[in-house]
């Protein structure tokens, strides 16, 4: 882009016409450049929106996978605590059969009822889960 002359410095009408045509071409090139840049910006904006949507979808998949993994881990822990509780209660009952049930043998039917066995197992499961929390805190 050549430096523009002041109006007073233009010597003839021919030079004025030449400079005018040059200025018109530069203005058209500038308009064309701006138009191309706007189209490019629109395309980039659309691509950015698409990428944001893709990112959001992938993050939701990641969250679902993380929740599934956490759920599976919790299920394994729960199975472990429950298994340990059942084994402990079974050993406890075997020991009671040898040394006697709390309250004497007349309470044997009460202690061997499914509801009592289930309640003791439930509380042992809670006990083991709480012990797990305490031991894994440190």
TALINJO-V494581 format. One record per helix or strand of 2 or more residues. SS is the DSSP state (~ for helix, > for strand). FROM is the first residue (numbers start at 1). TO is the last residue. If there is no record, write none. Layout:
ss->SS from->FROM to->TO
ss->SS from->FROM to->TO
This chain:
ss->~ from->7 to->9
ss->~ from->13 to->99
ss->~ from->105 to->111
ss->~ from->114 to->137
